[in-house]
Amino acid sequence: MPELPDIVVYIENLESRIQGRILERIRLLNPFVLRTAIPPISSAEGRKVLGLRRLGKRIVIELEGDLFLVLHLMVAGRLRWFEGKARLPGRSLLPLSISTAVR
C-alpha cells in the first residue's frame, strides 16, 4: 500500500502532466474501479483539471463544474503514465486510463 511520500510524488507528477488541461476521455478497463454511478463517469470528460490534492491516501483530481475524481491505489500502490493512445499492458495495471489535451 502506498505511503504518504509516494502519494505526494504522484500528485506532483500528475500536476505537471494534467493540471490546467482538458480531460478528453476516461477509459475504465474494469468496472471494479468505479465506486459511483451518479454522476456518470462520462460527465468528467471535456472538463478542465483545476487542481490535485491528497485526501488521506487518496489522490483527488478537481475538475471544473465542482466535480472530483478520487483515486485510491489500493494494494497495487502505483500509477504508470502512458502517452496518448499508447497500448496498455495486461493485468498489472490499475484498470483506468485518462487522456488530456491542452485547449
Secondary structure, 3 states (H helix, E strand, C coil): CCCHHHHHHHHHHHHHHHCCCEEEEEEECCHHHCCCCCCCHHHHCCCEEEEEEEECCEEEEEECCCEEEEEECCCCCCCCCCCCCCCCCCCCCCCEEEEEECC
